[in-house]
Amino acid sequence: MKPEIDLKGMNCPIPVLRTKKALREIDVGETLRIYATDPSTVNDMNMLCKTAGHELVDSKEADGVFTYVIKRGQ
């Protein structure tokens, strides 16, 4: 089973902080699936990946839930 975190109902900055923590707990090259409802996570997850060297593999929204898949970088 791939690691995932449910951040629905949480507002900025909690989703990014919890995502950072979860990424530290997985191996380099492994992916993390994130579920969130805060629209600000769209920009936040992009910036997190760019600044921390991770790869945003997938990003989508359905029925108010944003789903992200991030591959851990170095």
Backbone bond lengths (Angstrom), bond angles and torsions (degrees), N, CA, C in turn:
res aa  C-N    CA-C-N  psi(-1)  N-CA   C-N-CA  omega(-1)  CA-C   N-CA-C  phi
1 M - - - 1.459 - - 1.528 109.31 -
2 K 1.304 115.43 133.45 1.462 120.90 -179.75 1.531 109.38 -78.51
3 P 1.339 116.73 144.28 1.463 119.85 177.84 1.528 111.46 -63.54
4 E 1.319 115.42 140.00 1.466 120.41 175.56 1.517 109.40 -148.93
5 I 1.342 114.74 155.56 1.458 120.44 176.78 1.524 109.06 -133.72
6 D 1.313 114.84 140.87 1.463 122.35 -179.88 1.523 108.13 -104.39
7 L 1.322 115.74 110.16 1.461 121.64 -178.10 1.522 111.71 -113.39
8 K 1.323 115.56 19.76 1.473 119.69 -179.61 1.528 109.74 -62.52
9 G 1.331 115.35 136.98 1.458 121.30 179.10 1.519 114.11 87.55
10 M 1.319 117.46 -6.66 1.468 121.02 179.79 1.523 109.42 -97.09
11 N 1.327 115.48 142.57 1.463 121.36 -178.57 1.521 111.13 -109.67
12 C 1.327 114.77 161.10 1.457 123.84 179.21 1.534 110.11 -51.44
13 P 1.306 118.24 134.20 1.463 130.61 10.54 1.531 114.17 -99.26
14 I 1.316 118.47 6.14 1.468 121.71 -173.90 1.532 113.13 -55.02
15 P 1.346 120.46 -47.59 1.469 118.57 -178.90 1.535 113.99 -57.22
16 V 1.315 117.44 -41.57 1.464 120.18 -179.55 1.527 110.50 -69.44
17 L 1.311 117.35 -42.25 1.467 120.42 179.87 1.523 111.23 -62.49
18 R 1.312 116.81 -43.75 1.475 120.27 179.54 1.525 111.38 -69.12
19 T 1.330 116.52 -34.48 1.466 120.15 177.30 1.525 110.09 -65.38
20 K 1.328 117.32 -44.52 1.465 121.10 177.76 1.527 110.65 -57.36
21 K 1.320 116.09 -45.83 1.471 121.08 -179.75 1.522 110.55 -62.14
22 A 1.331 116.98 -45.56 1.464 121.17 -179.10 1.529 111.17 -64.45
23 L 1.325 117.67 -37.21 1.464 120.76 178.79 1.524 111.38 -66.33
24 R 1.318 117.42 -33.85 1.470 120.66 177.58 1.528 111.28 -66.77
25 E 1.323 116.79 -23.50 1.463 121.34 -175.66 1.529 113.79 -90.53
26 I 1.339 117.74 -3.13 1.462 120.37 177.61 1.524 109.40 -111.98
27 D 1.318 116.09 163.94 1.462 121.05 -178.46 1.525 111.51 -77.94
28 V 1.326 115.97 154.36 1.462 122.03 174.67 1.528 108.08 -57.66
29 G 1.333 116.18 132.82 1.459 121.67 -179.50 1.517 113.94 92.37
30 E 1.324 117.05 -14.90 1.463 121.52 178.18 1.531 109.23 -80.34
31 T 1.328 116.93 155.67 1.464 120.32 179.67 1.519 111.43 -107.97
32 L 1.319 114.38 152.74 1.458 123.60 178.20 1.520 107.76 -126.56
33 R 1.328 116.72 129.82 1.467 121.78 176.57 1.529 107.34 -99.97
34 I 1.338 115.19 133.11 1.465 121.72 -177.43 1.518 109.17 -124.45
35 Y 1.336 116.27 135.94 1.464 122.58 174.70 1.519 107.49 -115.96
36 A 1.336 117.10 128.65 1.465 121.60 -178.50 1.525 110.20 -145.44
37 T 1.329 115.78 157.72 1.463 120.53 177.56 1.525 112.34 -116.80
38 D 1.312 117.81 -10.26 1.462 121.73 -179.90 1.535 109.28 -77.65
39 P 1.349 118.28 116.77 1.471 121.00 -178.87 1.528 113.92 -58.57
40 S 1.314 118.09 -24.33 1.467 120.00 -179.67 1.527 111.97 -68.43
41 T 1.335 117.13 -14.15 1.463 119.02 179.15 1.525 111.93 -66.96
42 V 1.331 117.86 -21.37 1.470 120.29 178.88 1.531 109.29 -57.51
43 N 1.309 117.07 -52.50 1.469 120.97 178.22 1.520 111.72 -72.67
44 D 1.334 116.00 -39.64 1.464 120.36 -176.74 1.524 112.44 -60.78
45 M 1.325 117.70 -44.67 1.471 120.69 -178.35 1.525 110.93 -68.52
46 N 1.337 116.95 -37.37 1.466 120.29 175.46 1.526 110.91 -61.04
47 M 1.322 116.44 -47.23 1.467 121.15 -179.05 1.526 111.27 -65.75
48 L 1.319 116.55 -40.92 1.464 120.53 178.59 1.527 110.08 -57.49
49 C 1.315 116.26 -47.55 1.467 120.48 -178.73 1.523 111.65 -64.43
50 K 1.320 116.76 -43.83 1.468 120.58 -179.36 1.526 111.78 -64.08
51 T 1.315 117.19 -43.68 1.460 120.27 -175.16 1.523 113.44 -80.43
52 A 1.328 117.52 -26.61 1.468 120.39 -175.91 1.529 113.33 -103.36
53 G 1.333 117.68 -2.50 1.455 120.10 177.18 1.516 115.25 81.35
54 H 1.327 117.00 21.27 1.463 121.07 175.86 1.525 108.82 -94.45
55 E 1.337 116.66 168.47 1.462 121.03 179.22 1.527 110.01 -115.46
56 L 1.320 116.32 124.46 1.460 120.98 174.37 1.527 106.85 -82.33
57 V 1.323 116.00 101.38 1.460 122.52 -174.10 1.523 111.10 -77.87
58 D 1.333 116.44 -38.35 1.465 120.65 -177.57 1.519 109.46 -151.23
59 S 1.317 115.40 146.66 1.460 122.42 178.89 1.517 107.44 -150.90
60 K 1.324 116.42 122.64 1.464 119.42 178.32 1.522 110.31 -150.58
61 E 1.332 114.74 164.83 1.465 121.63 179.68 1.515 107.93 -132.77
62 A 1.321 115.67 135.14 1.462 121.67 175.75 1.520 108.38 -148.02
63 D 1.318 115.78 124.51 1.473 121.76 177.92 1.523 112.90 54.11
64 G 1.330 116.40 39.17 1.459 120.68 176.40 1.515 115.12 81.73
65 V 1.328 117.39 2.92 1.466 120.93 178.30 1.529 108.40 -110.16
66 F 1.317 115.11 124.12 1.459 121.82 177.48 1.525 107.85 -93.64
67 T 1.320 115.70 130.82 1.461 121.28 178.82 1.523 108.16 -118.72
68 Y 1.321 115.37 129.56 1.460 121.82 -179.72 1.521 108.85 -125.41
69 V 1.311 115.45 145.60 1.458 121.29 170.28 1.523 105.86 -123.86
70 I 1.330 115.17 119.64 1.457 121.25 -178.20 1.523 108.81 -118.49
71 K 1.332 114.68 130.93 1.461 121.31 176.26 1.521 107.68 -96.76
72 R 1.321 115.76 124.98 1.457 119.27 -176.99 1.522 111.44 -69.01
73 G 1.321 114.49 130.76 1.459 121.46 174.56 1.518 109.45 -93.81
74 Q 1.318 115.60 -161.38 1.466 121.09 179.81 1.498 109.11 -67.16
